[in-house]
Amino acid sequence: MSEHESASLVKTLRPFHVWALGVGIVLVGEYMGWNFTVAKGGVLGSLLAMLVAGTMYVIISLCASELGSATKLAGGPYDWARLFIGPGAAASVGLAVYMEYIALEAADAIVVASISQSIFPELQVYPVTLLVIALLTFINYRGVVAALTLNFVLTMIAFIAILAFFFSTAFGIGDIHPEYLLQGALPNGMIGLFAALQFGPWFYLGIEGAAMCAEECKHPSRAVPLGQQAGMITLLIGAAMTLYLCSVLIPADLLGVSVYPLFEAAQNSGVFIFVALLGLGTFLTCVASANGCVCDSSRLLVCSLKRQLRVIRFSAVHPKYNTPYRAVIFTVPVAIGFAFSGYLDQVITFSIVSGLLCYVLIPFSLIRFRKLFPETTSKVRPFVGPLQPYIAYFAIAIAITILSTLFWGYKYNLIFAFVSTVLRTSISATNTRNQTLKITGLKWAGPYPKAREIERSRRRQLALETNDQALESKYHSKLTGDTALVVGMLALLICVEGFIAYKILSETWEIASGFFYLYVIFIGLIVLIETIGCLKVRESIKTHMFEFKYYD
């Protein structure tokens, strides 16, 4: 084996890197794309889509936290499906997640090029698109720490821009129009509420990718659950603020077709500082999202090629930068193919369809994981999600429901996705060999796709690496800081959602009095699940304050 194949991924990432990867990929959904829900179902349809999709993603993030901290594999959903369902499901998930991130990267590049052209009319769209993709590919080629540290900085700036815009508008700065809420509340009737669900996932699309860096985390049992849940709460806050801001600053008919709604909302506010801030935020969040997509898609491709298609040389790791450089380079032609199409809504729909297939199989992977490994010891399951596997079934039902709404406007996309998935699954299930894997002290083996046989390895002694009192104090202080961070974010989420409910429903009460109770149910469910999930994260961190070693 060459030196390229002997290198391995380096464990260097911390919780804020996980947060930056998850939120960095998804925050672009607050800056563009989500507003197509308004074109389908108006402001109330968009609000319902945000809540229903938010409930599904809260559950998905909890499933990803549990599976990611247990397996600690870079393939993420692909590896979970391969381990706990079978090769056909793994092939479907692998292709779906890869295309989800590549299409998302292409959508980001399209928006960056459009913004650049609006500021500098002499620029051409295609060269700028190509430059963005090439630059981010080079950054990921050089190293994951540099790429995700860049993501952290860009994501923080973009999120702070939304916070500043929201709170300034809430305190009366800017020219807002509450009557826009009533004018565009429900233009297409009740069928519009259902049709709007198809673009609801764009608020949060890709958050499960935060768990895909588990193999490169220093302490996965702490970093993955904490970063994943903090990221999910961040997105819930950002989605609510974005919907309110755009709904009171842009008429519904214009909002539904906007390419970059937050930037246009800032322009309509009449405050120059907001225009500059949101223009910069839109640009930076698109760059951060595309950057995270290159990172996740390349690692998924490595796992798929190495473990299923046996193409070891193509999945090689760079001997100097410790990155899967060949897989990173391979993302370029696929992303360019999507981006040069120029159809933003079609590219977004392709990404959503791919993601929804993944969101059916991630909860199912957790259900299978719970059945195959019923033990709740920290060796097998460092983080134990709440209310499982019951909420996993609920997430599957929501994903299938949202997938069915694509019939309104994108039925050919749905048919193409179904046919390609069936073909990919059939080919993979035919050619996959038997595989054997070790997972956290348990050896699992069996021929696919038949029923699995679990061979338990002999129990290993679990010993603390050190009992140093200074180290204990250090980890206790980290636990306190983590708890304060999560509690603060939950409190902010409750305040923002309450403010949005009051503003929107007070303006549209005549046509949405019954909608209020539906809103309260979904918000209560989201906050309840997130609160219990964060308590479980704290318990997981407390259990794993020290580094553990296994001895035969």
C-alpha distance (Angstrom), angle and dihedral (degrees) to the residues before:
residue distance angle dihedral
M1 . . .
S2 3.77 . .
E3 3.75 126.1 .
H4 3.80 88.3 -103.6
E5 3.77 91.5 61.8
S6 3.79 95.6 41.3
A7 3.79 93.7 60.8
S8 3.78 118.6 92.4
L9 3.78 139.8 -163.2
V10 3.81 113.6 -80.1
K11 3.82 122.6 -127.7
T12 3.80 102.7 -127.6
L13 3.82 107.8 123.2
R14 3.81 127.1 110.4
P15 3.85 133.0 -163.9
F16 3.80 93.6 -87.2
H17 3.81 88.8 55.7
V18 3.82 89.2 54.3
W19 3.81 89.7 48.9
A20 3.80 90.9 47.6
L21 3.80 92.5 49.5
G22 3.82 94.1 49.2
V23 3.80 98.9 40.2
G24 3.80 93.3 35.5
I25 3.80 91.4 59.1
V26 3.80 94.6 44.9
L27 3.81 106.9 34.1
V28 3.79 89.3 81.1
G29 3.81 85.2 70.6
E30 3.81 87.4 70.1
Y31 3.80 91.7 52.6
M32 3.81 98.7 47.5
G33 3.80 144.0 -3.7
W34 3.82 99.9 36.9
N35 3.82 91.2 84.2
F36 3.81 91.2 75.2
T37 3.83 84.0 80.2
V38 3.82 87.3 67.6
A39 3.81 91.0 54.8
K40 3.81 89.3 55.6
G41 3.80 104.1 37.8
G42 3.79 110.1 4.6
V43 3.80 125.0 -124.8
L44 3.81 94.5 -42.8
G45 3.80 91.4 46.8
S46 3.79 89.2 52.3
L47 3.80 90.7 48.4
L48 3.80 91.8 51.1
A49 3.82 91.3 46.8
M50 3.80 90.1 51.0
L51 3.81 92.0 51.6
V52 3.81 97.9 43.4
A53 3.80 92.9 45.7
G54 3.81 89.9 43.8
T55 3.80 91.1 55.4
M56 3.80 90.4 50.6
Y57 3.79 93.2 48.2
V58 3.80 93.9 48.3
I59 3.80 87.6 57.8
I60 3.82 92.5 43.0
S61 3.81 91.0 51.8
L62 3.81 91.0 51.7
C63 3.81 90.3 49.8
A64 3.81 90.6 48.5
S65 3.81 91.4 48.6
E66 3.79 92.2 53.9
L67 3.79 95.9 43.3
G68 3.80 94.5 41.5
S69 3.81 95.7 49.8
A70 3.82 90.8 46.5
T71 3.81 100.3 47.2
K72 3.84 100.0 28.3
L73 3.81 91.1 -160.2
A74 3.81 125.9 146.0
G75 3.81 93.4 -135.8
G76 3.79 92.6 74.4
P77 3.83 111.8 -177.4
Y78 3.81 91.0 10.1
D79 3.81 93.0 57.3
W80 3.81 92.7 43.0
A81 3.79 92.0 53.6
R82 3.81 91.7 43.9
L83 3.79 92.8 51.7
F84 3.78 101.4 41.1
I85 3.83 107.2 24.3
G86 3.80 112.3 23.0
P87 3.81 146.0 -97.8
G88 3.80 96.7 -69.4
A89 3.79 92.1 55.3
A90 3.81 90.3 43.0
A91 3.80 91.1 53.3
S92 3.81 91.2 49.0
V93 3.80 93.6 47.7
G94 3.79 93.0 43.2
L95 3.79 92.9 53.1
A96 3.82 92.6 41.2
V97 3.80 95.6 50.8
Y98 3.80 92.9 43.1
M99 3.81 92.3 51.8
E100 3.82 90.9 42.4
Y101 3.80 91.8 58.8
I102 3.80 95.9 38.9
A103 3.83 91.6 51.2
L104 3.81 89.7 46.3
E105 3.80 90.2 51.4
A106 3.81 89.6 50.6
A107 3.83 91.8 49.8
D108 3.80 89.7 51.6
A109 3.80 91.3 50.8
I110 3.82 90.8 49.9
V111 3.82 91.8 53.1
V112 3.82 93.5 45.6
A113 3.80 89.5 51.9
S114 3.83 91.8 47.2
I115 3.81 92.6 50.5
S116 3.80 91.6 46.6
Q117 3.80 90.4 51.7
S118 3.82 92.2 48.2
I119 3.81 89.8 54.2
F120 3.81 96.6 38.4
P121 3.84 107.8 27.0
E122 3.80 92.8 -171.2
L123 3.83 91.0 67.5
Q124 3.80 120.0 97.3
V125 3.81 119.7 -132.7
Y126 3.81 100.2 -134.6
P127 3.84 98.4 52.3
V128 3.82 90.9 48.4
T129 3.81 90.6 48.8
L130 3.79 90.9 51.0
L131 3.81 91.9 46.7
V132 3.83 92.8 52.4
I133 3.81 93.1 50.2
A134 3.82 92.7 45.6
L135 3.81 94.1 47.8
L136 3.81 94.7 50.2
T137 3.79 90.9 45.6
F138 3.80 89.2 55.0
I139 3.83 92.3 50.0
N140 3.82 91.7 51.7
Y141 3.81 89.7 45.3
R142 3.81 89.8 58.9
G143 3.82 98.4 50.8
V144 3.80 146.7 -42.9
V145 3.83 95.7 -124.5
A146 3.79 92.1 55.9
A147 3.81 91.0 45.2
L148 3.81 95.3 49.8
T149 3.80 94.6 40.4
L150 3.80 86.6 55.3
N151 3.81 87.9 48.5
F152 3.81 90.8 52.6
V153 3.81 93.1 53.3
L154 3.81 94.9 44.3
T155 3.82 92.9 45.1
M156 3.80 93.6 49.5
I157 3.81 91.6 51.4
A158 3.82 92.2 47.7
F159 3.82 93.6 47.9
I160 3.81 93.1 46.0
A161 3.81 87.8 52.8
I162 3.83 90.4 57.6
L163 3.82 91.8 46.0
A164 3.80 93.0 50.1
F165 3.81 92.8 47.0
F166 3.81 92.9 47.9
F167 3.80 98.5 48.0
S168 3.80 92.6 42.7
T169 3.81 90.5 52.2
A170 3.81 91.8 45.0
F171 3.82 89.3 56.9
G172 3.80 93.4 51.6
I173 3.80 103.5 -93.7
G174 3.79 110.7 139.3
D175 3.80 135.5 24.5
I176 3.82 105.6 -73.8
H177 3.82 127.2 178.1
P178 3.84 113.4 -153.0
E179 3.81 89.3 -179.4
Y180 3.82 88.6 72.9
L181 3.80 87.5 72.1
L182 3.80 91.9 60.9
Q183 3.80 95.3 41.0
G184 3.80 93.9 54.2
A185 3.80 100.6 28.6
L186 3.82 101.3 112.9
P187 3.83 112.0 -8.4
N188 3.82 97.8 160.1
G189 3.79 99.6 39.2
M190 3.80 125.5 -127.2
I191 3.80 93.6 -32.5
G192 3.80 86.9 62.5
L193 3.81 90.2 60.2
F194 3.79 89.7 57.7
A195 3.82 95.0 42.2
A196 3.82 92.1 50.9
L197 3.81 91.1 63.9
Q198 3.82 91.6 78.1
F199 3.82 92.5 73.8
G200 3.83 95.8 36.6
P201 3.83 93.2 94.1
W202 3.80 90.4 62.3
F203 3.82 89.0 78.7
Y204 3.83 89.3 66.0
L205 3.81 106.8 12.8
G206 3.82 112.3 150.0
I207 3.83 101.6 16.9
E208 3.81 89.7 126.4
G209 3.81 86.8 67.3
A210 3.81 90.3 76.5
A211 3.82 88.9 78.7
M212 3.81 91.8 55.3
C213 3.80 92.1 81.2
A214 3.84 92.3 59.5
E215 3.80 91.8 109.6
E216 3.82 89.4 58.6
C217 3.84 97.3 45.0
K218 3.80 120.7 107.8
H219 3.81 92.2 -140.1
P220 3.84 108.8 14.6
S221 3.81 95.1 178.5
R222 3.81 88.6 62.7
A223 3.79 103.9 27.4
V224 3.81 100.4 48.7
P225 3.85 100.8 50.4
L226 3.80 94.0 38.7
G227 3.80 95.9 45.9
Q228 3.81 92.9 42.6
Q229 3.82 96.1 50.6
A230 3.80 94.7 41.4
G231 3.79 87.8 51.3
M232 3.80 93.1 50.5
I233 3.81 92.7 51.2
T234 3.82 89.6 48.0
L235 3.80 90.7 54.6
L236 3.81 93.4 47.6
I237 3.81 89.5 53.8
G238 3.79 93.1 45.7
A239 3.82 93.8 47.7
A240 3.81 93.3 53.0
M241 3.80 93.8 47.4
T242 3.80 93.0 46.2
L243 3.80 94.3 50.7
Y244 3.80 92.9 50.9
L245 3.80 95.6 45.2
C246 3.79 95.4 49.8
S247 3.82 93.7 42.0
V248 3.81 93.8 57.6
L249 3.81 96.7 40.1
I250 3.83 104.2 41.3
P251 3.84 126.7 47.5
A252 3.80 111.3 -113.8
D253 3.81 95.0 -116.5
L254 3.81 91.2 55.4
L255 3.80 94.7 38.8
G256 3.80 91.9 57.9
V257 3.82 93.2 61.4
S258 3.81 101.7 34.5
V259 3.82 118.8 126.0
Y260 3.83 94.7 -153.7
P261 3.85 107.8 16.3
L262 3.81 99.2 176.5
F263 3.79 91.3 53.6
E264 3.82 90.7 49.0
A265 3.81 90.0 47.5
A266 3.80 88.9 54.6
Q267 3.82 90.1 49.8
N268 3.82 90.7 51.3
S269 3.81 91.6 49.8
G270 3.81 89.4 69.4
V271 3.82 94.0 -135.9
F272 3.81 113.3 122.5
I273 3.81 95.4 -155.3
F274 3.81 89.5 58.1
V275 3.80 91.3 49.7
A276 3.80 91.2 52.7
L277 3.82 93.5 42.3
L278 3.81 96.7 48.2
G279 3.80 92.7 41.4
L280 3.79 88.8 54.7
G281 3.81 90.7 43.3
T282 3.81 92.6 52.3
F283 3.78 91.4 49.9
L284 3.82 94.7 45.9
T285 3.79 96.5 44.9
C286 3.81 91.3 51.4
V287 3.80 89.5 51.5
A288 3.82 91.6 46.7
S289 3.80 91.8 48.2
A290 3.79 94.0 49.2
N291 3.80 89.3 46.0
G292 3.81 91.9 54.1
C293 3.80 91.3 45.1
V294 3.81 91.3 56.3
C295 3.81 89.4 49.8
D296 3.82 95.4 49.6
S297 3.80 98.7 39.1
S298 3.81 92.9 50.0
R299 3.80 92.6 51.7
L300 3.77 91.5 47.2
L301 3.80 90.1 50.9
V302 3.81 90.2 51.0
C303 3.80 91.8 54.4
S304 3.79 93.5 45.1
L305 3.80 94.0 49.2
K306 3.78 95.9 42.3
R307 3.80 101.4 42.3
Q308 3.78 104.3 30.1
L309 3.78 110.6 21.2
R310 3.84 94.0 31.9
V311 3.81 93.1 -134.8
I312 3.80 95.2 146.6
R313 3.80 99.5 165.8
F314 3.81 93.5 53.4
S315 3.81 90.1 54.0
A316 3.81 93.4 52.1
V317 3.81 121.8 143.6
H318 3.80 119.8 -130.5
P319 3.85 110.5 -106.6
K320 3.82 93.1 -140.4
Y321 3.81 106.2 32.5
N322 3.83 97.3 29.9
T323 3.80 92.1 -135.9
P324 3.83 129.4 129.0
Y325 3.79 88.8 -110.2
R326 3.80 99.0 172.2
A327 3.80 91.8 52.2
V328 3.82 89.7 46.8
I329 3.81 91.3 53.6
F330 3.81 91.6 47.0
T331 3.83 90.8 62.1
V332 3.82 90.3 67.0
P333 3.84 102.2 74.7
V334 3.82 93.3 42.1
A335 3.82 93.0 49.7
I336 3.80 91.7 46.4
G337 3.80 90.4 51.8
F338 3.82 90.9 56.1
A339 3.80 95.6 40.5
F340 3.80 96.1 49.7
S341 3.82 90.3 56.9
G342 3.82 87.0 75.3
Y343 3.84 94.8 -154.5
L344 3.80 103.9 124.2
D345 3.82 97.6 -176.8
Q346 3.82 91.6 48.9
V347 3.80 92.4 49.6
I348 3.82 90.7 47.7
T349 3.81 91.2 48.6
F350 3.81 90.9 50.6
S351 3.80 89.6 52.8
I352 3.82 92.5 47.5
V353 3.82 94.0 49.0
S354 3.80 90.3 50.4
G355 3.79 90.9 48.0
L356 3.81 94.5 49.4
L357 3.80 91.5 55.2
C358 3.78 87.3 53.1
Y359 3.82 91.0 49.1
V360 3.78 90.8 57.4
L361 3.80 93.0 53.0
I362 3.83 100.8 39.6
P363 3.84 93.7 64.8
F364 3.80 89.2 41.8
S365 3.82 88.8 53.3
L366 3.80 88.5 54.3
I367 3.80 91.3 49.6
R368 3.81 89.8 52.0
F369 3.82 90.7 45.2
R370 3.79 91.4 54.4
K371 3.81 90.7 50.4
L372 3.81 95.6 46.0
F373 3.80 94.7 43.8
P374 3.80 108.3 28.4
E375 3.83 93.1 166.0
T376 3.78 115.2 109.2
T377 3.81 96.0 -159.7
S378 3.78 117.8 131.1
K379 3.82 90.4 -114.8
V380 3.79 91.8 66.4
R381 3.80 102.7 26.3
P382 3.83 116.4 20.9
F383 3.82 91.4 175.7
V384 3.81 120.5 38.2
G385 3.80 114.2 -162.0
P386 3.83 119.2 -139.8
L387 3.81 126.2 -107.5
Q388 3.80 92.8 8.2
P389 2.98 136.9 -168.7
Y390 3.82 91.4 13.0
I391 3.80 97.0 65.4
A392 3.83 89.0 46.1
Y393 3.82 88.9 64.9
F394 3.81 88.5 48.9
A395 3.82 91.1 53.2
I396 3.81 90.8 50.9
A397 3.82 90.2 52.5
I398 3.82 92.0 50.2
A399 3.82 92.4 48.1
I400 3.81 92.4 51.2
T401 3.82 90.7 47.1
I402 3.81 92.6 51.7
L403 3.80 90.5 45.4
S404 3.81 89.9 55.3
T405 3.82 91.6 55.4
L406 3.81 90.4 66.1
F407 3.80 85.8 80.7
W408 3.82 85.6 83.1
G409 3.79 101.6 79.8
Y410 3.80 103.1 -20.6
K411 3.79 106.8 55.6
Y412 3.81 93.3 130.1
N413 3.80 90.1 55.0
L414 3.80 88.3 51.6
I415 3.82 92.8 50.4
F416 3.81 92.1 47.7
A417 3.81 91.4 49.5
F418 3.81 91.3 50.3
V419 3.82 94.3 49.1
S420 3.82 94.6 46.1
T421 3.81 91.4 47.6
V422 3.81 92.9 51.5
L423 3.82 91.8 48.9
R424 3.81 93.8 46.9
T425 3.80 92.0 47.4
S426 3.81 93.5 48.9
I427 3.81 94.0 49.3
S428 3.79 93.3 47.4
A429 3.80 95.9 45.6
T430 3.81 89.3 52.6
N431 3.81 96.4 50.9
T432 3.81 103.4 36.1
R433 3.80 118.1 112.5
N434 3.77 129.6 -148.7
Q435 3.77 112.2 -79.4
T436 3.77 135.8 -165.1
L437 3.77 124.7 -156.0
K438 3.77 138.6 177.9
I439 3.76 118.5 -137.1
T440 3.79 121.2 -171.8
G441 3.78 97.5 -43.2
L442 3.82 97.4 -35.0
K443 3.79 123.0 98.2
W444 3.78 113.6 -142.8
A445 3.80 122.8 -170.0
G446 3.78 141.5 159.9
P447 3.78 143.9 125.5
Y448 3.81 116.5 -85.2
P449 2.96 131.5 -92.6
K450 3.83 94.9 9.3
A451 3.77 124.3 90.5
R452 3.80 113.1 -64.3
E453 3.75 127.2 -113.9
I454 3.76 117.3 -148.4
E455 3.77 115.7 -147.2
R456 3.77 109.5 -167.4
S457 3.77 114.9 -146.7
R458 3.77 119.3 -139.9
R459 3.78 113.2 -78.7
R460 3.76 115.6 -94.4
Q461 3.73 127.0 -144.7
L462 3.76 113.7 -109.8
A463 3.79 114.4 -144.5
L464 3.76 132.7 179.1
E465 3.76 112.4 -116.5
T466 3.79 92.2 -139.1
N467 3.79 141.7 -5.9
D468 3.76 95.1 -154.2
Q469 3.81 109.5 152.8
A470 3.80 93.2 -144.9
L471 3.79 90.2 55.5
E472 3.80 90.3 48.7
S473 3.80 90.8 52.5
K474 3.80 90.2 48.0
Y475 3.79 93.1 54.2
H476 3.81 92.5 44.6
S477 3.80 89.3 55.1
K478 3.80 89.6 49.7
L479 3.80 89.5 51.4
T480 3.81 90.8 51.8
G481 3.80 91.6 49.1
D482 3.81 92.5 48.0
T483 3.80 91.0 50.4
A484 3.81 92.8 49.2
L485 3.81 91.0 49.1
V486 3.80 94.5 51.4
V487 3.82 94.2 43.5
G488 3.80 90.7 50.2
M489 3.80 92.4 50.0
L490 3.82 91.8 48.5
A491 3.81 90.6 50.4
L492 3.81 90.6 50.2
L493 3.81 90.0 48.6
I494 3.82 91.9 53.6
C495 3.83 92.4 47.3
V496 3.81 94.4 48.1
E497 3.81 94.4 45.6
G498 3.80 91.0 47.8
F499 3.79 91.7 50.6
I500 3.82 91.7 48.6
A501 3.81 91.3 48.7
Y502 3.79 91.7 51.2
K503 3.80 95.3 47.0
I504 3.80 99.1 43.3
L505 3.78 98.9 39.2
S506 3.81 94.5 42.9
E507 3.81 88.6 58.0
T508 3.83 96.2 43.0
W509 3.81 101.0 33.4
E510 3.80 93.7 121.0
I511 3.80 92.3 63.9
A512 3.80 100.0 24.5
S513 3.80 108.4 43.3
G514 3.81 91.0 119.8
F515 3.79 90.4 44.3
F516 3.80 89.7 64.6
Y517 3.80 92.8 70.0
L518 3.80 91.3 49.1
Y519 3.79 88.8 50.8
V520 3.81 92.2 51.1
I521 3.82 91.6 49.0
F522 3.80 94.1 52.7
I523 3.80 94.9 42.2
G524 3.80 90.7 48.3
L525 3.81 91.0 49.0
I526 3.81 92.6 48.7
V527 3.80 94.3 48.1
L528 3.82 92.5 44.4
I529 3.81 94.7 50.8
E530 3.81 92.7 43.5
T531 3.82 92.1 48.3
I532 3.80 93.1 50.7
G533 3.80 89.8 43.4
C534 3.81 91.7 52.8
L535 3.80 90.6 49.5
K536 3.80 87.6 53.3
V537 3.81 89.7 49.8
R538 3.80 89.7 53.6
E539 3.80 90.4 49.5
S540 3.81 90.4 50.1
I541 3.81 92.4 50.0
K542 3.80 91.6 47.3
T543 3.80 91.2 51.3
H544 3.81 91.5 49.7
M545 3.80 100.9 41.9
F546 3.78 88.7 127.4
E547 3.76 132.2 50.9
F548 3.79 112.1 -105.8
K549 3.79 129.6 -143.9
Y550 3.78 126.2 -161.0
Y551 3.80 120.0 -139.3
D552 3.80 125.8 -170.3
